[in-house]
Protein backbone atom coordinates (compact mmCIF):
# COMPACT_ATOMS: atom_id res chain seq x y z
CA UNK A 1 0.00 0.00 0.00
CA UNK A 2 1.31 3.44 -0.87
CA UNK A 3 2.23 5.89 1.88
CA UNK A 4 -0.47 8.33 0.78
CA UNK A 5 -3.17 5.63 1.04
CA UNK A 6 -1.99 4.76 4.56
CA UNK A 7 -2.29 8.40 5.60
CA UNK A 8 -5.75 8.64 4.06
CA UNK A 9 -6.93 5.50 5.89
CA UNK A 10 -5.64 6.92 9.17
CA UNK A 11 -7.59 10.14 8.57
CA UNK A 12 -10.76 8.24 7.66
CA UNK A 13 -10.54 6.28 10.92
CA UNK A 14 -10.08 9.36 13.09
CA UNK A 15 -12.53 11.70 11.36
CA UNK A 16 -15.56 10.74 13.45
CA UNK A 17 -13.60 11.12 16.68
CA UNK A 18 -12.18 14.49 15.61
CA UNK A 19 -15.61 15.79 14.61
CA UNK A 20 -17.10 14.70 17.94
CA UNK A 21 -14.26 16.36 19.89
CA UNK A 22 -14.73 19.54 17.85
CA UNK A 23 -18.47 19.48 18.48
CA UNK A 24 -17.94 18.92 22.22
CA UNK A 25 -15.46 21.79 22.31
CA UNK A 26 -17.91 24.06 20.52
CA UNK A 27 -20.67 23.14 22.98
CA UNK A 28 -18.31 24.02 25.84
CA UNK A 29 -17.43 27.40 24.30
CA UNK A 30 -21.13 28.19 23.79
CA UNK A 31 -21.87 27.31 27.43
CA UNK A 32 -18.98 29.42 28.74
CA UNK A 33 -20.10 32.43 26.67
CA UNK A 34 -23.67 32.08 27.98
CA UNK A 35 -22.35 31.77 31.56
CA UNK A 36 -20.18 34.87 31.17
CA UNK A 37 -23.11 36.77 29.70
CA UNK A 38 -25.36 35.82 32.62
CA UNK A 39 -22.63 36.68 35.10
CA UNK A 40 -21.85 40.10 33.62
CA UNK A 41 -25.41 41.18 32.79
CA UNK A 42 -27.80 40.08 35.52
CA UNK A 43 -31.46 40.61 34.68
CA UNK A 44 -32.66 43.91 36.08
CA UNK A 45 -31.17 46.07 38.78
CA UNK A 46 -33.58 45.17 41.58
CA UNK A 47 -32.83 42.52 44.18
CA UNK A 48 -34.35 39.22 43.21
CA UNK A 49 -34.49 35.58 44.18
CA UNK A 50 -31.71 33.60 42.56
CA UNK A 51 -31.02 29.92 41.96
CA UNK A 52 -27.75 29.33 43.84
CA UNK A 53 -27.20 25.91 42.24
CA UNK A 54 -27.45 27.38 38.76
CA UNK A 55 -25.07 30.18 39.73
CA UNK A 56 -22.52 27.74 41.16
CA UNK A 57 -22.78 25.48 38.10
CA UNK A 58 -22.23 28.48 35.86
CA UNK A 59 -19.14 29.67 37.77
CA UNK A 60 -17.67 26.18 38.01
CA UNK A 61 -18.13 25.72 34.27
CA UNK A 62 -16.15 28.92 33.66
CA UNK A 63 -13.20 27.79 35.81
CA UNK A 64 -13.34 24.07 34.97
CA UNK A 65 -10.01 23.96 33.11
CA UNK A 66 -8.22 25.72 35.97
CA UNK A 67 -9.64 23.37 38.60
CA UNK A 68 -9.72 19.98 36.89
CA UNK A 69 -6.12 19.05 37.80
CA UNK A 70 -6.02 20.89 41.14
CA UNK A 71 -9.23 20.09 42.97
CA UNK A 72 -12.20 17.77 43.15
CA UNK A 73 -15.47 19.69 43.41
CA UNK A 74 -18.11 17.82 45.38
C-alpha positions in Angstrom: 0.0 0.0 0.0 1.3 3.4 -0.9 2.2 5.9 1.9 -0.5 8.3 0.8 -3.2 5.6 1.0 -2.0 4.8 4.6 -2.3 8.4 5.6 -5.7 8.6 4.1 -6.9 5.5 5.9 -5.6 6.9 9.2 -7.6 10.1 8.6 -10.8 8.2 7.7 -10.5 6.3 10.9 -10.1 9.4 13.1 -12.5 11.7 11.4 -15.6 10.7 13.5 -13.6 11.1 16.7 -12.2 14.5 15.6 -15.6 15.8 14.6 -17.1 14.7 17.9 -14.3 16.4 19.9 -14.7 19.5 17.9 -18.5 19.5 18.5 -17.9 18.9 22.2 -15.5 21.8 22.3 -17.9 24.1 20.5 -20.7 23.1 23.0 -18.3 24.0 25.8 -17.4 27.4 24.3 -21.1 28.2 23.8 -21.9 27.3 27.4 -19.0 29.4 28.7 -20.1 32.4 26.7 -23.7 32.1 28.0 -22.3 31.8 31.6 -20.2 34.9 31.2 -23.1 36.8 29.7 -25.4 35.8 32.6 -22.6 36.7 35.1 -21.9 40.1 33.6 -25.4 41.2 32.8 -27.8 40.1 35.5 -31.5 40.6 34.7 -32.7 43.9 36.1 -31.2 46.1 38.8 -33.6 45.2 41.6 -32.8 42.5 44.2 -34.4 39.2 43.2 -34.5 35.6 44.2 -31.7 33.6 42.6 -31.0 29.9 42.0 -27.8 29.3 43.8 -27.2 25.9 42.2 -27.5 27.4 38.8 -25.1 30.2 39.7 -22.5 27.7 41.2 -22.8 25.5 38.1 -22.2 28.5 35.9 -19.1 29.7 37.8 -17.7 26.2 38.0 -18.1 25.7 34.3 -16.1 28.9 33.7 -13.2 27.8 35.8 -13.3 24.1 35.0 -10.0 24.0 33.1 -8.2 25.7 36.0 -9.6 23.4 38.6 -9.7 20.0 36.9 -6.1 19.1 37.8 -6.0 20.9 41.1 -9.2 20.1 43.0 -12.2 17.8 43.1 -15.5 19.7 43.4 -18.1 17.8 45.4 
